[in-house]
Amino acid sequence: MPDIYAHDAPGPHLIRDGRLEADTFRLFTPEPEVAAEGQVPGDAPGWIVPLSTWKTSHATLRRHRHPVAVLLEPDADLRDLAEPDGTLDPAGIAFIAVDFPVYTDGRGYSLAQLLRTRYHWQGELRAVGDVMIDTIHYQARVGFDSFLVKPGHDPHKALEAFKTFTVHYQKTYRVPVAAAA
């Protein structure tokens, strides 16, 4: 998996709550030669774990003081994220990130729609990977509410892209609003 958090330009690349901010999360990569069970990052803020790590160690990760983000690849089976009864328990999850390995791969849009409608995910849903100026408007329409803009793309222009369309003909899904402090 390419490093979705490597950036070639200084400054913030994360669009969250309608503004640019620095992304403080880093990807945890389990050792391939070691059994998956028990391979977890330390209890510190800012970790994002693959779905496979969450699946094998979610009980341990939920006992951590700092929640982790869960990274979904485009072919993720959302049942692996859900509880046995089919619900999605947000305990221990900082946010869910969906990887777009290439902008032409639309499976992430389907994952977002399913997370928002079928699994009733109300937390942060972040688009990562090949997130470009031309795609964030559509990603927001299916439920993404934060976007890690791809290296080489101007995050300020990406933020302005939300103003590109003022009228929509397709159905949209309600994006949760930030809770009042």
Sequence and secondary structure as in RCSB ss.txt:
>XXXX:A:sequence
MPDIYAHDAPGPHLIRDGRLEADTFRLFTPEPEVAAEGQVPGDAPGWIVPLSTWKTSHATLRRHRHPVAVLLEPD
ADLRDLAEPDGTLDPAGIAFIAVDFPVYTDGRGYSLAQLLRTRYHWQGELRAVGDVMIDTIHYQARVGFDSFLVK
PGHDPHKALEAFKTFTVHYQKTYRVPVAAAA
>XXXX:A:secstr
   TT  SSSS  EEETTEEE    EE    TTS STT    S SSEEEEHHHHHHHHHHHHHSSS EEEEE TT
  GGGTS TTS    TTEEEEEEEESSTT THHHHHHHHHHHTS   S EEEEES  TTTHHHHHHTT  EEE  
TTS HHHHHHGGGS S   S           
